Amino acid sequence: MKKFLLVLVLIVFSGYAFAENEISFVYINGSNNNDAKMKNWYESGIEKLHPVLRKKFLNNKNLKNHYLAKDIKIKEKPVIFFWGYKSHKDLDFVKNQLELSKAISSSGSYLVRNLITKFLHDAIWVQKSHNMFQVLEELNEKVKYEADKGNDVILYGYSAGTFVSYEYLFNKLRYINIEELLETLNADNDVIKFVKENPAKNTCLSALSEKYSGIGTLSATGDIIINPDKETLKQNYLRLDNMTEIACAPENKVRGTVNYASPLVLFYSDLADRNYEINYFNKLMVKHIMENGIFMLTVNFREDPLGFPTSRNVTTEELEDILNIKLENPTGFIYDDSSVWSKRMFPFAHTSYWTARRTFSNAIVKSIVNGYRFNYDEAYQNKVIKRNKKKSEL
């Protein structure tokens, strides 16, 4: 057991073990947080959650040997990234239209429309690409600010904030090898030759866009449309490394994400469509996560009606088969625990993650340990698979 714990902490927290500074927990708000009252509710909840989570994280007995070897510092104050006010103008417009319907609708219909507007508007708003772009740019500035101070970052996405944390990884992680991408897209041979002669660092989707390098644009269908002007493309390509530093997440600074109260799969179900071209990039993102020691957790209360499991937990080998990829020396993991018992009634579970903060904090730390063990500790993995098989046979 002691041997396993040593391996666990060396691999999962390899990015932390020799850090001179701190780990910053960056909390991303969800839907229905678009006025001062709800902003205060959210921020007050995080202020209560963070010290408990921080303490549980540092004092967890399964990681204690790690802290005896090298003390890890977690920032005492939470870093709160609040995007709720951005949707307020659009929401006011919808509310005005809603008031117009009040005179001609039944009270029941009006009530349902009002509830849909209140709880789902922000979730729909933030998914629109021009809105998400603004949010991701500001979040990246927040992450880069922490990185400039030497801090690593863990993102915590709440409810619709899981859309933001997912899109951040998808658009800002440096998982794109531009030479391989151009070859995959059957770019002009002259362009590919030019790229080979002038190699660039790995980059992110954002850096390819017109706002930055102008190499290509991700279309609504999930295709990258390469700049058709060959000479302009070459000129833009030479700026790519500089644009990567501006547009992408700081290299090796995002150590993981925790999505909770997550309706992600409900709104992003098109990722199950193998014909959707965007899955090509999603596959590259997953490969990057697994090979760079990043964790991607989903932690939901079982009573939460909006807490959707992201997927069933699969082994590293199963993940390779599902995505048809080969992972080189993987150390990261993707793990879901949507069975956390909050002891709250289901109408209140979605907003109880900070009132049940001890339970929730324990679940996060436990998921980090179990997520790694499920992927890399064969004995534990077999035990879980055997247990799950018995449950499915009941």
Secondary structure as GFF3:
##gff-version 3
##sequence-region A 1 394
A	DSSP	alpha_helix	2	12	.	.	.	ID=ss1
A	DSSP	beta_strand	22	28	.	.	.	ID=ss2
A	DSSP	alpha_helix	36	59	.	.	.	ID=ss3
A	DSSP	three_ten_helix	61	63	.	.	.	ID=ss4
A	DSSP	alpha_helix	64	69	.	.	.	ID=ss5
A	DSSP	beta_strand	73	74	.	.	.	ID=ss6
A	DSSP	beta_strand	79	81	.	.	.	ID=ss7
A	DSSP	three_ten_helix	84	87	.	.	.	ID=ss8
A	DSSP	alpha_helix	88	102	.	.	.	ID=ss9
A	DSSP	alpha_helix	107	127	.	.	.	ID=ss10
A	DSSP	alpha_helix	129	148	.	.	.	ID=ss11
A	DSSP	beta_strand	152	158	.	.	.	ID=ss12
A	DSSP	alpha_helix	161	172	.	.	.	ID=ss13
A	DSSP	alpha_helix	178	184	.	.	.	ID=ss14
A	DSSP	alpha_helix	189	197	.	.	.	ID=ss15
A	DSSP	alpha_helix	205	208	.	.	.	ID=ss16
A	DSSP	beta_strand	216	218	.	.	.	ID=ss17
A	DSSP	beta_strand	224	226	.	.	.	ID=ss18
A	DSSP	alpha_helix	230	237	.	.	.	ID=ss19
A	DSSP	alpha_helix	240	247	.	.	.	ID=ss20
A	DSSP	beta_strand	254	260	.	.	.	ID=ss21
A	DSSP	alpha_helix	264	267	.	.	.	ID=ss22
A	DSSP	three_ten_helix	269	272	.	.	.	ID=ss23
A	DSSP	alpha_helix	278	291	.	.	.	ID=ss24
A	DSSP	beta_strand	295	301	.	.	.	ID=ss25
A	DSSP	alpha_helix	316	323	.	.	.	ID=ss26
A	DSSP	beta_strand	333	340	.	.	.	ID=ss27
A	DSSP	alpha_helix	346	349	.	.	.	ID=ss28
A	DSSP	alpha_helix	357	376	.	.	.	ID=ss29
A	DSSP	alpha_helix	378	393	.	.	.	ID=ss30
###
